[in-house]
Amino acid sequence: MKKMKKTLFMLCMVISLTLSFTGCSNEELNYNDPDVTLFVKQLKAGTYNMKNEKGLVEIPHFMDKDIPSLLKYAEDLTIIFIPIGL
């Protein structure tokens, strides 16, 4: 009985962690007024959509005010995989 409770607890933890990491993945980045944190989060998760609704590659239009936020990630050495075929 004790082993079953432990297994059930572990299963619940795995499900909650999975939901917490994937629950907000439908956030859409506004290219004209991008959120730096959302942009970096999507890049790391592999959910950043490089193509706009017309199928053209588009990058966020960061402004001068975004520089301090972007610099916070300057030493982040996370490897980001970008599909070759875009």
ZATINU-672651 format. One record per residue: x, z, y of N, C-alpha, C in turn; residue in three letters. Coordinates in steps of 0.001 Angstrom, whole numbers, plus 500000, padded with zeros to 6 digits. Layout:
// ZATINU-672651
XZYXZYXZYALA ...
// end
This chain:
// ZATINU-672651
500820500000498808500000500000500000500870500000501266MET 501951500791501236502846500883502386503539499539502637LYS 503917498851501553504589497565501675503623496518502254LYS 502358496603501870501364495663502363501133495862503869MET 501126497101504328500957497391505753502133496840506556LYS 503316497016505987504514496526506666504476494998506754LYS 504069494345505680503976492890505663502925492405506653THR 501795493075506694500737492721507626501203492910509073LEU 501917493983509328502459494236510656503428493127511063PHE 504317492744510157505295491688510451504589490358510716MET 503558490078509939502801488843510127502138488834511506LEU 501554489947511894500925490052513220501959489862514332CYS 503140490419514154504203490273515156504628488811515294MET 504789488141514168505198486732514199504130485888514894VAL 502875486134514579501790485377515199501748485637516703ILE 501874486910517125501825487193518562503013486603519301SER 504190486645518699505351486036519358505190484530519473LEU 504682483913518426504466482468518447503472482098519537THR 502384482836519631501383482551520658501915482793522058LEU 502748483799522214503278484087523548504237483002524019SER 504960482377523092505889481322523490505205479974523645PHE 504109479753522962503449478453523037502157478491523819THR 501672479654524175500385479776524842500332479144526216GLY 501432479083526926501433478547528287502074477172528362CYS 502195476492527257502921475225527241502149474085527898SER 500883474294528265500112473221528858500218473215530385ASN 501103474018530952501300474023532393501909472693532815GLU 501364472110533864501846470813534312502668470976535586GLU 503815470325535604504709470395536756504239469420537829LEU 504131469897539051503790469044540181505098468462540714ASN 505292467156540573506555466529540975506803466617542482TYR 505740466650543284505894466690544740506142468091545279ASN 505741469105544538505984470498544925506328471280543657ASP 507502470998543079507831471580541775508151473070541820PRO 507785473741540749508113475156540548509399475186539726ASP 510473475718540287511784475718539630511721476425538281VAL 511067477579538229510992478350536986510259477567535908THR 509152476931536267508401476134535298509220474933534836LEU 509926474285535769510769473138535434511835473520534407PHE 512545474606534659513603475054533742513003475473532400VAL 511881476157532445511204476591531215510822475384530354LYS 510266474351530986509889473151530249511110472407529714GLN 512175472347530495513398471693530022513929472374528773LEU 514000473704528812514535474458527683513639474353526453LYS 512330474316526666511384474260525551511200472846525013ALA 511693471852525761511526470467525328510142469921525642GLY 509426470563526558508069470120526890507994469423528245THR 509134469253528897509147468582530204508824467114530003TYR 507827466624530713507408465234530610508083464432531715ASN 509015463565531330509764462794532319508958461635532886MET 507943461196532169507188460017532602505896460426533295LYS 505586459716534366504340459971535064503195459237534373ASN 502015459266534980500840458649534357500967457131534208GLU 501879456509534973502105455062534883503193454714533867LYS 503791455732533259504836455503532272506228455375532865GLY 506352455629534155507649455538534817508340456892534806LEU 509665456877534657510433458118534684510417458662536103VAL 510079459933536215509988460570537522510687461926537464GLU 511393462260538534512054463559538605511393464383539708ILE 511453465707539585510839466557540615511516466381541967PRO 510740466474543018511257466333544382511548467722544949HIS 512701468260544539513081469575545030513484469495546503PHE 513255470581547209513558470657548635514722471635548855MET 515173471713550088516253472639550438515901474075550054ASP 514644474437550215514210475806549914514348476147548428LYS 514445475121547568514551475335546125515982475590545658ASP 516949475317546509518360475433546122518726476828545612ILE 518365477923546299518721479253545771518143479502544361PRO 516905479056544146516294479239542821517002478404541765SER 517376477194542119518095476326541174519486476879540859LEU 520141477449541864521482477987541658521502479193540723LEU 520366479864540582520288480986539646520561480529538213LYS 520321479247537953520513478705536607521848477976536457TYR 522716478049537464523980477305537456524872477665536273ALA 524840478902535835525707479319534731524988479337533388GLU 523759478863533348522999478795532102523515477600531303ASP 524113477867530176524727476813529365523867476405528173LEU 522562476606528294521646476211527230521742474715527000THR 521847474318525739521889472899525405520459472361525428ILE 520263471293526179518945470697526326518975469316525680ILE 518043469094524765517967467797524082516978466903524815PHE 517436465717525191516585464745525873516471463533524940ILE 515249463092524660515083461944523774515749460693524361PRO 516456459974523517517191458790523962516246457687524463ILE 515171457458523751514254456372524091513382456637525300GLY 513391457861525796512550458247526917511189457691526678LEU 
// end
